Amino acid sequence: MQIRKEFGIMKVLTNREFEIVNLLIEGKTNSEIGKELFISTHTVKAILEKIYDKLNIHNRVQLATYYVLKIKPELEITSTP
């Protein structure tokens, strides 16, 4: 995961924020994300709000769209040998 910090838009997110984005993309709820990461639902919500601010988006649907259009292609580029 260190590679992703060196490239493009993903350098904006912390490791924890990136973990939460990935779990959200898997379709997990805030409660499920909290249980998996051993943090409160309130903390998940607060981190999501930070992510939204950093990426200038406003909700989960926009984050999922952002992921598909910008983050996933970037990850595919960085993981190519």
C-alpha positions in Angstrom: 0.0 0.0 0.0 3.0 2.4 0.2 2.9 2.7 -3.6 -0.5 4.3 -3.6 0.7 7.2 -1.4 3.2 8.2 -4.1 0.8 8.6 -6.9 -2.0 11.0 -7.8 -5.2 11.5 -5.9 -4.7 8.7 -3.4 -1.9 10.6 -1.7 -4.6 12.8 -0.2 -6.1 10.0 1.9 -4.6 8.4 5.0 -4.3 4.6 5.3 -7.4 4.5 7.6 -9.4 6.6 5.2 -8.4 4.3 2.4 -9.4 1.3 4.4 -12.8 2.8 5.0 -13.3 3.7 1.3 -12.5 0.1 0.4 -15.0 -1.3 2.9 -17.7 1.2 1.8 -17.1 0.1 -1.9 -17.7 -3.5 -0.8 -21.1 -2.3 0.3 -20.6 -2.3 4.1 -22.6 -0.1 6.4 -21.0 2.3 8.8 -21.8 -0.2 11.6 -20.2 -3.1 9.7 -17.1 -0.9 8.9 -16.8 0.0 12.6 -17.0 -3.6 13.7 -14.4 -4.7 11.2 -12.0 -1.9 12.1 -12.8 -1.9 15.9 -13.9 1.7 15.9 -17.3 3.3 16.7 -19.9 4.0 14.1 -19.5 7.7 15.1 -15.8 7.5 14.2 -16.6 5.9 10.9 -19.0 8.7 10.1 -16.5 11.4 11.1 -13.8 9.8 8.9 -16.2 9.6 6.0 -17.0 13.3 6.4 -13.2 14.0 6.3 -13.0 11.9 3.1 -15.9 13.8 1.6 -14.3 17.1 2.4 -10.9 16.1 1.0 -12.5 14.8 -2.3 -15.1 17.6 -2.5 -18.0 15.1 -2.6 -21.1 14.9 -0.5 -22.3 11.3 -0.1 -21.6 7.5 -0.4 -23.0 7.4 -4.0 -20.6 10.2 -5.1 -17.7 8.4 -3.3 -18.5 5.1 -5.1 -18.6 6.9 -8.4 -15.4 8.8 -7.6 -13.8 5.4 -6.7 -14.8 3.8 -10.0 -13.8 6.7 -12.2 -10.6 8.0 -10.5 -9.3 5.8 -7.7 -9.6 2.3 -9.2 -8.0 3.2 -12.5 -5.1 4.8 -10.6 -4.6 1.7 -8.5 -4.6 -0.5 -11.6 -1.9 1.7 -13.1 0.3 1.6 -10.0 0.0 -2.2 -9.6 1.0 -2.9 -13.2 4.5 -4.5 -13.3 
